[in-house]
Amino acid sequence: MINSRMLKNAVISGANNICLQKAQINDLNIFPVPDGDTGTNMSMTITAAKTALEDKEFSSVGEVSAKTASSMLRGARGNSGVILSLLFRGFSKGLEGKEEADGFDLVKALGLGVDAAYKAVMKPTEGTILTVARVAYEKGLTAAMENRDVVYVWKEVCAAAYEALDTTPDLLPVLKKAGVVDAGGKGLCVIFDGMLSVFADGKVIEYDADSDNGGEEIDEFRSAAAEFDDDITFTYCTEFIVGRDKQIETEPNELRLFLETIGDCVVVVDDEEIIKVHVHTEQPGDALKKGLEFGSLLTVKVENMKEQHKAAKEENEKKKAKTEEKKTLEPAEPTEDYGFVAVAAGDGVVDLFKDLGCQYVVSGGQSMNPSTDDIYEAVMATPAKTVFVLPNNKNIIMAAEQTASIVSDRNVIVLPTKTIPQGLTAMLSFDPEMSAESNKEVIMDAASGVSSGSVTFAARDSEFCGKKIKEGDIIALENGKLTITEKTPVKALYKLTKAMVTKNTSFVTIIWGEGITEDEAAEAEELVRNKFPHIDITLVKGGQPVYYFILGVE
């Protein structure tokens, strides 16, 4: 039998184990497009439960499982995270009211979770996490009928999970072609392993979260750098490499002495072939001129440090403002008839949704799936009796639907938009004079008529139509299907537009994001306008990450 402390530690151990292995699980994703990453989504989902359980005591396994389920539901990210939360909701139902549990209780509870997960997916696909969970339950139940011992049963659950994982490539040809197993199934096996460590040996697998905060460290560095803006004595960070002229006998130390008279932070390193220079100065031209006395310039880089620090400071202030905005989301009384919540990323895209009537836009999208709780807070802060939610990404729809299931004081309708262009068309199709159900029908009919394209980069090596794709290559997708590889984002956008426009097309919307300059955006617009002079072309600065361009064709 296990008690509340053992079950609590088992969940924490499972969370730690997948945190340790999330990178390897992410690498199993077979599609080259940057996405939310299965390992990251699952680890963040169960870590929500770990956070809720730590430093708290519980009197029964029923209490632990209830807390685990509610925390994971609110923290669920991406489809894999939602499915994981549903599996653990089964534990909550199966162990309700129980002070202790044996192996039969655990596997029966797992079965309830498997049923809930299969019902939640519109078209369950075998060869995924669903298969791994189902087979683990079925073989675990057979074991529990023989021996109810927790360790015996859970060892069988883990073994069956790995056996099922090994079969996923046979069930999904895309996995077999890529030579990998299902990422979600692997994540579940890793979590089950972490739980077994506690059941069998009483050992909680450890994980140091502080060693995995590279992004936070970068943000802190940028913040600190911005605060020292006033301490910059010289404006230009000047770096160059001189190819040494062997006919010149003057020592590089003379160059160093000169640079120290016009700036600071002087570094001069030399060998027989080159002289490498770094200096902060107000006269970068003088520094380069002096360098030419020693040979020819091989490379030159001059950056305005004050502008860099100013930009960093502004970026930091924007992040702080967004953080404060999120913190100030307070539940509002549903006084209006209708309201909208959308999920999007990029200042320009967010502004578009707000201009069209969205009360709140949850930050998220490809590669950064918001949690159920993030969407829940925005819904509750929307002062409307009926709140329409636009996920705008297929990997966020399930989290949005979970939100609808936990809101009781207002009607939440999830409009299953899969792309930003679909979401924008949905907003434009709304009629405040119509009923909620009629609006849903009209909106989704309009959204279904939108073709969506995107230009991004390959996040991993892959293969497309017999052609090898390398990490970093420019790729284009038409309605989620990879169709084009190109050398530049602009060329990919132009080729994608030509492929998507038909004789019935009336409108084309081009949203340009991070990594694209104004000149590149203008070039892309001009190419498309010249090719399709009869079509209404709209160019929008979206500022979205991940995607160089988002394309909407109607």
MITORFI-305911 format. One record per residue (C-alpha): residue number from 0; x, y, z. Coordinates in Angstrom, 2 decimals, padded with zeros to 5 digits. Layout:
N
> NUM, X, Y, Z
...
***
This chain:
554
> 0, 000.00, 000.00, 000.00
> 1, 001.10, 003.58, -000.60
> 2, 000.17, 006.57, 001.53
> 3, -000.21, 010.26, 000.71
> 4, 003.48, 011.04, 001.13
> 5, 004.54, 008.28, -001.25
> 6, 002.08, 009.37, -003.93
> 7, 003.12, 013.01, -003.52
> 8, 006.79, 012.08, -003.88
> 9, 006.00, 009.87, -006.86
> 10, 004.40, 012.76, -008.75
> 11, 007.33, 015.03, -007.89
> 12, 009.78, 012.34, -008.99
> 13, 007.92, 011.89, -012.27
> 14, 008.01, 015.64, -012.87
> 15, 011.74, 015.80, -012.15
> 16, 012.47, 012.87, -014.43
> 17, 010.79, 014.39, -017.46
> 18, 012.42, 017.75, -016.76
> 19, 015.77, 015.98, -016.91
> 20, 014.94, 014.33, -020.23
> 21, 012.74, 016.93, -021.94
> 22, 015.45, 017.88, -024.47
> 23, 015.76, 014.29, -025.68
> 24, 011.98, 014.04, -025.90
> 25, 011.80, 017.30, -027.84
> 26, 014.32, 015.87, -030.30
> 27, 011.88, 013.07, -031.15
> 28, 009.54, 015.55, -032.85
> 29, 009.69, 014.55, -036.50
> 30, 008.35, 017.66, -038.22
> 31, 011.05, 020.26, -038.90
> 32, 008.85, 023.26, -038.04
> 33, 009.57, 024.95, -034.67
> 34, 006.75, 023.91, -032.34
> 35, 005.71, 023.81, -028.70
> 36, 007.89, 020.72, -028.20
> 37, 006.33, 017.74, -026.50
> 38, 008.92, 017.34, -023.75
> 39, 008.66, 020.98, -022.76
> 40, 004.86, 020.97, -022.73
> 41, 004.60, 017.77, -020.70
> 42, 007.28, 018.83, -018.23
> 43, 005.63, 022.22, -017.66
> 44, 002.25, 020.55, -017.20
> 45, 003.34, 018.10, -014.49
> 46, 005.66, 020.68, -012.91
> 47, 002.52, 022.68, -012.13
> 48, 001.47, 019.75, -009.94
> 49, 004.92, 019.45, -008.40
> 50, 004.80, 023.11, -007.38
> 51, 001.36, 022.67, -005.82
> 52, 002.42, 019.57, -003.86
> 53, 005.80, 020.69, -002.56
> 54, 006.00, 021.98, 001.02
> 55, 002.47, 020.74, 001.77
> 56, 001.22, 017.80, 003.76
> 57, -001.79, 015.68, 002.81
> 58, -003.78, 013.20, 004.84
> 59, -004.77, 010.82, 002.05
> 60, -003.91, 009.68, -001.47
> 61, -007.29, 011.06, -002.49
> 62, -006.21, 014.58, -001.49
> 63, -002.87, 014.25, -003.28
> 64, -004.47, 013.02, -006.50
> 65, -007.13, 015.75, -006.40
> 66, -004.51, 018.47, -005.97
> 67, -002.38, 016.93, -008.70
> 68, -005.27, 016.78, -011.16
> 69, -006.50, 020.34, -010.57
> 70, -002.97, 021.77, -010.85
> 71, -002.18, 019.86, -014.03
> 72, -005.47, 020.85, -015.61
> 73, -004.71, 024.53, -015.07
> 74, -001.07, 024.13, -016.04
> 75, -001.71, 021.99, -019.14
> 76, 000.17, 023.17, -022.25
> 77, -000.21, 021.78, -025.74
> 78, -002.14, 018.68, -026.73
> 79, 000.34, 016.35, -025.04
> 80, 000.06, 018.33, -021.80
> 81, -003.74, 018.26, -021.88
> 82, -003.77, 014.49, -022.48
> 83, -001.32, 014.04, -019.61
> 84, -003.56, 016.11, -017.33
> 85, -006.57, 013.96, -018.29
> 86, -004.66, 010.78, -017.43
> 87, -003.95, 012.16, -013.97
> 88, -007.53, 013.33, -013.59
> 89, -008.32, 009.62, -013.68
> 90, -006.19, 009.20, -010.57
> 91, -008.26, 011.91, -008.89
> 92, -011.51, 010.11, -009.65
> 93, -010.22, 006.63, -008.97
> 94, -008.56, 007.48, -005.64
> 95, -011.25, 009.84, -004.38
> 96, -011.92, 009.28, -000.67
> 97, -009.10, 006.76, -000.29
> 98, -006.55, 007.17, 002.49
> 99, -004.15, 004.61, 000.98
> 100, -004.01, 002.74, -002.31
> 101, -002.72, -000.57, -003.62
> 102, -001.67, -001.56, -007.12
> 103, -005.19, -002.40, -008.22
> 104, -006.43, 001.02, -007.10
> 105, -003.68, 002.77, -009.06
> 106, -004.18, 000.89, -012.30
> 107, -007.95, 001.21, -012.11
> 108, -007.53, 004.97, -011.68
> 109, -005.18, 005.02, -014.66
> 110, -007.90, 003.33, -016.69
> 111, -010.33, 006.14, -015.89
> 112, -007.74, 008.59, -017.16
> 113, -007.22, 006.62, -020.36
> 114, -010.98, 006.65, -021.04
> 115, -011.12, 010.42, -020.49
> 116, -008.13, 011.03, -022.77
> 117, -009.56, 008.99, -025.63
> 118, -012.92, 010.77, -025.35
> 119, -011.26, 014.19, -025.38
> 120, -009.54, 013.61, -028.72
> 121, -011.86, 014.02, -031.69
> 122, -010.01, 011.45, -033.80
> 123, -007.81, 009.31, -031.52
> 124, -004.68, 008.17, -033.34
> 125, -002.94, 004.96, -032.39
> 126, 000.84, 005.10, -032.21
> 127, 000.75, 008.07, -029.85
> 128, 000.70, 008.70, -026.10
> 129, -002.85, 007.33, -026.12
> 130, -001.64, 003.91, -027.22
> 131, 001.14, 003.86, -024.63
> 132, -001.27, 004.80, -021.83
> 133, -003.92, 002.29, -022.92
> 134, -001.55, -000.68, -023.23
> 135, 000.09, 000.21, -019.90
> 136, -003.34, 000.20, -018.26
> 137, -004.51, -003.05, -019.87
> 138, -001.40, -005.03, -018.95
> 139, -001.23, -003.33, -015.57
> 140, -004.81, -004.45, -014.86
> 141, -003.94, -008.05, -015.76
> 142, -001.01, -007.87, -013.33
> 143, -003.19, -006.38, -010.58
> 144, -005.62, -009.27, -010.88
> 145, -002.72, -011.57, -010.00
> 146, -001.02, -009.48, -007.34
> 147, -002.21, -006.14, -005.93
> 148, 001.25, -005.15, -004.68
> 149, 002.03, -001.59, -005.83
> 150, 005.62, -002.27, -006.90
> 151, 004.69, -005.42, -008.82
> 152, 001.83, -003.70, -010.64
> 153, 003.66, -000.48, -011.43
> 154, 006.68, -002.35, -012.77
> 155, 004.31, -004.10, -015.17
> 156, 002.75, -000.75, -016.09
> 157, 006.18, 000.69, -016.91
> 158, 007.29, -002.38, -018.85
> 159, 004.07, -002.41, -020.87
> 160, 004.41, 001.32, -021.57
> 161, 007.87, 000.83, -023.05
> 162, 006.68, -002.18, -025.07
> 163, 003.86, -000.07, -026.49
> 164, 006.29, 002.77, -027.17
> 165, 008.42, 000.44, -029.27
> 166, 005.39, -000.35, -031.44
> 167, 004.52, 003.28, -032.22
> 168, 006.67, 003.39, -035.40
> 169, 004.74, 000.39, -036.74
> 170, 001.44, 002.18, -036.10
> 171, 002.50, 005.56, -037.50
> 172, 004.49, 005.38, -040.76
> 173, 005.87, 008.90, -040.29
> 174, 007.59, 007.75, -037.11
> 175, 009.04, 004.71, -038.84
> 176, 010.34, 006.80, -041.72
> 177, 012.05, 009.17, -039.29
> 178, 013.40, 006.31, -037.20
> 179, 011.94, 007.55, -033.92
> 180, 009.27, 006.61, -031.39
> 181, 006.36, 008.85, -030.38
> 182, 007.51, 011.80, -028.27
> 183, 004.40, 011.95, -026.08
> 184, 004.55, 008.23, -025.41
> 185, 008.20, 008.55, -024.45
> 186, 007.35, 011.39, -022.07
> 187, 004.72, 009.27, -020.35
> 188, 007.18, 006.38, -019.94
> 189, 009.69, 008.74, -018.35
> 190, 007.08, 010.05, -015.89
> 191, 006.00, 006.51, -014.98
> 192, 009.68, 005.63, -014.41
> 193, 010.04, 008.55, -012.03
> 194, 007.02, 007.35, -010.05
> 195, 008.36, 003.79, -009.90
> 196, 011.58, 005.08, -008.34
> 197, 009.56, 006.16, -005.30
> 198, 007.26, 003.14, -005.18
> 199, 010.11, 000.61, -005.45
> 200, 013.03, 002.31, -003.70
> 201, 011.59, 005.32, -001.90
> 202, 013.89, 007.53, -003.99
> 203, 012.75, 010.84, -005.47
> 204, 014.65, 011.59, -008.69
> 205, 016.28, 014.98, -008.20
> 206, 016.26, 017.90, -010.61
> 207, 017.91, 021.28, -010.17
> 208, 015.68, 023.81, -011.92
> 209, 018.27, 026.57, -011.43
> 210, 020.58, 024.81, -013.88
> 211, 017.98, 025.06, -016.65
> 212, 017.20, 028.78, -016.76
> 213, 019.32, 029.99, -019.64
> 214, 016.51, 032.15, -020.99
> 215, 015.95, 033.82, -017.64
> 216, 019.65, 034.51, -017.26
> 217, 019.69, 036.23, -020.66
> 218, 016.73, 038.39, -019.68
> 219, 018.40, 039.35, -016.41
> 220, 021.59, 040.22, -018.29
> 221, 019.71, 042.44, -020.71
> 222, 017.91, 044.12, -017.84
> 223, 021.15, 044.81, -015.99
> 224, 022.81, 046.09, -019.16
> 225, 019.97, 048.51, -019.78
> 226, 020.28, 049.96, -016.29
> 227, 023.92, 050.93, -016.97
> 228, 023.01, 052.99, -020.04
> 229, 024.21, 056.21, -018.38
> 230, 027.61, 054.69, -017.59
> 231, 028.62, 054.29, -021.25
> 232, 031.50, 056.73, -021.76
> 233, 032.08, 056.08, -025.45
> 234, 029.39, 055.41, -028.03
> 235, 030.90, 053.00, -030.56
> 236, 032.07, 049.47, -029.92
> 237, 034.62, 049.01, -032.70
> 238, 036.10, 045.65, -033.64
> 239, 038.31, 044.85, -036.59
> 240, 040.93, 042.42, -037.79
> 241, 044.00, 043.58, -039.70
> 242, 045.83, 041.25, -042.02
> 243, 049.44, 042.13, -041.16
> 244, 051.68, 043.58, -043.83
> 245, 054.96, 041.79, -043.28
> 246, 056.83, 044.74, -044.77
> 247, 055.74, 046.93, -041.85
> 248, 058.01, 046.58, -038.86
> 249, 056.02, 048.77, -036.44
> 250, 054.92, 046.80, -033.35
> 251, 051.17, 046.40, -032.64
> 252, 051.78, 047.95, -029.23
> 253, 051.89, 051.32, -030.99
> 254, 048.34, 050.69, -032.19
> 255, 047.29, 049.84, -028.64
> 256, 048.83, 053.06, -027.27
> 257, 047.02, 055.14, -029.89
> 258, 043.65, 053.49, -029.21
> 259, 044.02, 054.21, -025.50
> 260, 044.18, 057.93, -026.31
> 261, 040.80, 057.87, -028.11
> 262, 038.83, 055.33, -026.11
> 263, 038.70, 052.61, -023.46
> 264, 038.21, 048.84, -023.14
> 265, 041.13, 048.42, -025.53
> 266, 042.13, 044.87, -026.47
> 267, 044.82, 044.20, -029.08
> 268, 045.82, 040.61, -029.79
> 269, 048.27, 039.70, -032.53
> 270, 050.18, 036.87, -034.11
> 271, 052.29, 036.63, -037.22
> 272, 049.27, 036.83, -039.54
> 273, 046.70, 039.18, -038.00
> 274, 045.99, 041.84, -035.39
> 275, 042.62, 041.62, -033.68
> 276, 041.32, 044.85, -032.13
> 277, 038.51, 045.85, -029.78
> 278, 037.94, 049.44, -028.55
> 279, 035.14, 051.69, -027.29
> 280, 035.53, 055.12, -028.85
> 281, 033.86, 058.22, -030.28
> 282, 036.10, 058.09, -033.37
> 283, 035.78, 054.63, -034.96
> 284, 037.09, 056.08, -038.23
> 285, 040.33, 057.15, -036.56
> 286, 040.73, 053.67, -035.07
> 287, 040.28, 052.05, -038.47
> 288, 042.63, 054.57, -040.11
> 289, 045.32, 053.73, -037.58
> 290, 044.74, 050.01, -038.15
> 291, 045.36, 050.46, -041.86
> 292, 048.92, 051.51, -041.04
> 293, 049.58, 047.89, -040.10
> 294, 047.99, 046.16, -043.08
> 295, 044.62, 045.60, -044.78
> 296, 041.29, 045.37, -042.95
> 297, 039.88, 041.86, -043.09
> 298, 036.74, 042.39, -041.00
> 299, 035.08, 045.46, -039.46
> 300, 032.20, 045.76, -037.00
> 301, 031.04, 049.06, -035.48
> 302, 028.04, 049.11, -033.14
> 303, 026.35, 052.01, -031.37
> 304, 026.32, 050.84, -027.76
> 305, 024.00, 053.58, -026.54
> 306, 021.38, 052.61, -029.12
> 307, 021.84, 048.96, -028.22
> 308, 021.35, 049.69, -024.55
> 309, 018.40, 051.94, -025.27
> 310, 016.75, 049.18, -027.31
> 311, 017.49, 046.65, -024.57
> 312, 016.00, 048.98, -021.98
> 313, 012.86, 049.51, -024.06
> 314, 012.50, 045.78, -024.61
> 315, 012.90, 045.16, -020.89
> 316, 010.28, 047.79, -020.08
> 317, 007.86, 046.18, -022.54
> 318, 008.38, 042.81, -020.89
> 319, 007.80, 044.33, -017.47
> 320, 004.64, 046.02, -018.73
> 321, 003.33, 042.74, -020.12
> 322, 004.15, 040.98, -016.86
> 323, 002.33, 043.65, -014.88
> 324, -000.65, 043.43, -017.24
> 325, -000.85, 039.69, -016.64
> 326, -000.59, 040.17, -012.89
> 327, -003.44, 042.67, -012.91
> 328, -005.93, 040.32, -014.59
> 329, -008.78, 040.24, -012.13
> 330, -012.11, 038.41, -012.54
> 331, -014.81, 040.69, -013.93
> 332, -018.58, 040.52, -013.62
> 333, -020.15, 039.28, -016.88
> 334, -022.13, 042.43, -017.73
> 335, -021.74, 042.48, -021.54
> 336, -023.36, 040.03, -023.93
> 337, -020.22, 039.00, -025.82
> 338, -016.47, 039.06, -025.40
> 339, -013.42, 037.63, -027.11
> 340, -010.14, 036.11, -025.93
> 341, -007.48, 035.23, -028.50
> 342, -004.06, 033.61, -028.35
> 343, -001.34, 035.33, -030.37
> 344, 002.26, 036.53, -030.30
> 345, 003.89, 039.66, -031.72
> 346, 002.95, 043.24, -030.84
> 347, 001.47, 043.93, -034.26
> 348, -000.65, 040.77, -034.29
> 349, -001.83, 041.43, -030.73
> 350, -002.85, 044.97, -031.69
> 351, -004.79, 043.61, -034.68
> 352, -006.90, 041.37, -032.47
> 353, -007.50, 044.13, -029.94
> 354, -008.49, 046.57, -032.69
> 355, -011.02, 044.02, -033.90
> 356, -012.60, 043.75, -030.45
> 357, -010.65, 041.20, -028.39
> 358, -010.72, 042.18, -024.72
> 359, -007.65, 040.08, -023.94
> 360, -004.94, 038.45, -026.02
> 361, -003.06, 035.65, -024.28
> 362, 000.60, 035.57, -025.24
> 363, 001.39, 032.36, -027.04
> 364, 001.43, 030.40, -030.25
> 365, 003.90, 028.15, -032.01
> 366, 006.77, 027.13, -029.69
> 367, 005.12, 028.79, -026.66
> 368, 001.80, 027.19, -025.83
> 369, -000.08, 028.98, -023.02
> 370, -001.46, 026.93, -020.15
> 371, -005.11, 026.28, -019.47
> 372, -004.79, 028.64, -016.51
> 373, -003.45, 031.45, -018.72
> 374, -006.54, 031.19, -020.91
> 375, -008.80, 030.78, -017.88
> 376, -007.57, 034.01, -016.30
> 377, -008.21, 035.94, -019.52
> 378, -011.71, 034.45, -019.85
> 379, -012.58, 035.33, -016.26
> 380, -011.27, 038.89, -016.75
> 381, -013.52, 039.36, -019.79
> 382, -016.77, 041.05, -018.63
> 383, -019.08, 039.06, -020.89
> 384, -021.81, 036.47, -020.48
> 385, -020.55, 034.62, -023.55
> 386, -016.81, 034.54, -024.20
> 387, -015.50, 033.29, -027.53
> 388, -011.96, 031.86, -027.36
> 389, -009.72, 031.83, -030.45
> 390, -006.75, 029.44, -029.95
> 391, -005.27, 030.22, -033.41
> 392, -003.07, 027.13, -033.20
> 393, -004.02, 023.46, -033.39
> 394, -001.82, 022.64, -030.40
> 395, -003.72, 025.09, -028.16
> 396, -007.29, 024.02, -028.95
> 397, -007.41, 021.28, -026.31
> 398, -006.12, 023.60, -023.58
> 399, -008.82, 026.12, -024.55
> 400, -011.47, 023.41, -024.41
> 401, -010.31, 022.44, -020.92
> 402, -010.82, 026.06, -019.92
> 403, -014.44, 025.89, -021.02
> 404, -014.97, 022.87, -018.77
> 405, -013.92, 024.71, -015.59
> 406, -015.74, 028.03, -016.07
> 407, -019.15, 028.06, -014.43
> 408, -020.41, 031.65, -014.37
> 409, -020.34, 032.39, -018.12
> 410, -020.75, 030.63, -021.42
> 411, -017.36, 029.83, -023.00
> 412, -017.35, 028.89, -026.68
> 413, -014.09, 027.71, -028.19
> 414, -013.82, 028.55, -031.87
> 415, -011.21, 025.99, -033.03
> 416, -009.18, 028.35, -035.21
> 417, -005.83, 026.83, -036.15
> 418, -004.04, 029.87, -037.57
> 419, -003.76, 033.62, -037.09
> 420, -005.48, 034.38, -040.46
> 421, -008.40, 032.17, -039.43
> 422, -008.64, 034.02, -036.13
> 423, -008.65, 037.44, -037.78
> 424, -011.38, 036.37, -040.22
> 425, -013.35, 034.97, -037.28
> 426, -013.28, 038.38, -035.57
> 427, -014.39, 040.13, -038.75
> 428, -017.29, 037.69, -039.17
> 429, -018.81, 038.31, -035.74
> 430, -022.31, 039.84, -035.66
> 431, -023.38, 041.20, -032.24
> 432, -027.05, 041.01, -033.29
> 433, -026.93, 037.23, -033.73
> 434, -027.15, 034.51, -031.08
> 435, -024.02, 032.85, -029.74
> 436, -024.68, 029.57, -031.54
> 437, -025.50, 031.30, -034.81
> 438, -022.32, 033.35, -034.51
> 439, -020.29, 030.22, -033.91
> 440, -021.67, 028.63, -037.08
> 441, -021.14, 031.74, -039.22
> 442, -017.68, 032.45, -037.82
> 443, -016.33, 028.94, -038.33
> 444, -017.82, 028.80, -041.81
> 445, -015.95, 031.98, -042.68
> 446, -012.73, 030.79, -041.00
> 447, -012.84, 027.50, -042.91
> 448, -012.68, 029.48, -046.15
> 449, -009.30, 030.95, -045.24
> 450, -006.15, 029.32, -046.54
> 451, -003.17, 029.91, -044.28
> 452, 000.49, 029.84, -045.13
> 453, 003.67, 030.50, -043.23
> 454, 007.38, 030.91, -043.81
> 455, 009.75, 029.79, -041.09
> 456, 012.99, 027.89, -040.56
> 457, 013.68, 024.21, -040.11
> 458, 014.18, 023.49, -036.42
> 459, 015.81, 020.13, -037.10
> 460, 017.19, 018.00, -039.90
> 461, 014.46, 016.27, -041.86
> 462, 013.47, 015.04, -045.31
> 463, 010.81, 016.40, -047.67
> 464, 009.82, 014.70, -050.95
> 465, 013.17, 012.94, -051.06
> 466, 015.06, 016.19, -050.42
> 467, 017.10, 016.52, -047.26
> 468, 016.32, 019.56, -045.14
> 469, 018.95, 020.86, -042.77
> 470, 018.38, 022.71, -039.54
> 471, 018.09, 026.42, -040.31
> 472, 016.85, 026.04, -043.90
> 473, 014.00, 028.33, -044.99
> 474, 010.74, 026.41, -045.41
> 475, 007.14, 027.31, -046.28
> 476, 003.93, 025.60, -045.26
> 477, 000.53, 025.65, -046.93
> 478, -002.28, 024.93, -044.46
> 479, 000.21, 023.17, -042.20
> 480, 001.78, 021.05, -044.91
> 481, 005.42, 021.62, -045.79
> 482, 005.49, 022.45, -049.50
> 483, 008.46, 024.69, -050.26
> 484, 012.12, 025.12, -049.39
> 485, 013.96, 028.27, -050.47
> 486, 017.10, 030.27, -049.87
> 487, 015.45, 033.40, -048.44
> 488, 012.18, 034.14, -046.62
> 489, 011.09, 036.63, -049.32
> 490, 011.54, 034.08, -052.12
> 491, 009.70, 031.47, -050.06
> 492, 006.82, 033.87, -049.40
> 493, 006.50, 034.74, -053.09
> 494, 006.56, 031.12, -054.19
> 495, 004.05, 030.20, -051.45
> 496, 001.66, 032.96, -052.50
> 497, 001.76, 031.83, -056.12
> 498, 000.94, 028.29, -055.01
> 499, -001.99, 029.36, -052.80
> 500, -003.74, 032.02, -054.89
> 501, -006.56, 030.74, -057.11
> 502, -008.85, 032.37, -059.65
> 503, -011.37, 032.94, -056.85
> 504, -008.93, 034.72, -054.51
> 505, -009.96, 038.27, -053.56
> 506, -007.78, 039.10, -050.56
> 507, -004.23, 038.34, -049.51
> 508, -002.85, 039.36, -046.11
> 509, 000.91, 039.29, -045.50
> 510, 002.00, 039.56, -041.86
> 511, 005.74, 040.00, -041.40
> 512, 007.52, 039.11, -038.21
> 513, 010.83, 039.03, -036.41
> 514, 013.87, 038.57, -038.59
> 515, 012.36, 040.51, -041.49
> 516, 013.36, 044.11, -042.24
> 517, 011.04, 046.79, -043.59
> 518, 012.88, 046.62, -046.90
> 519, 012.35, 042.85, -047.12
> 520, 008.68, 043.23, -046.24
> 521, 008.27, 045.90, -048.93
> 522, 010.06, 043.69, -051.45
> 523, 007.73, 040.79, -050.67
> 524, 004.67, 043.01, -051.05
> 525, 005.89, 044.41, -054.36
> 526, 006.56, 040.94, -055.78
> 527, 003.07, 039.76, -054.85
> 528, 001.36, 042.96, -056.12
> 529, 003.14, 042.76, -059.44
> 530, 002.14, 039.12, -059.84
> 531, -001.49, 039.64, -058.75
> 532, -002.47, 043.27, -059.55
> 533, -006.20, 042.44, -059.39
> 534, -006.08, 041.15, -055.79
> 535, -006.40, 043.30, -052.68
> 536, -003.03, 042.95, -050.88
> 537, -002.61, 043.99, -047.23
> 538, 000.82, 044.16, -045.58
> 539, 000.92, 044.14, -041.77
> 540, 003.85, 044.39, -039.38
> 541, 003.05, 041.59, -036.95
> 542, 006.32, 041.27, -035.07
> 543, 005.58, 037.59, -034.44
> 544, 008.40, 035.23, -033.45
> 545, 009.17, 031.93, -035.23
> 546, 007.42, 032.89, -038.47
> 547, 009.12, 035.26, -040.91
> 548, 005.80, 035.61, -042.72
> 549, 002.22, 034.55, -042.06
> 550, 000.00, 034.48, -045.13
> 551, -003.79, 034.60, -045.33
> 552, -005.53, 033.92, -048.65
> 553, -009.30, 034.40, -049.09
***
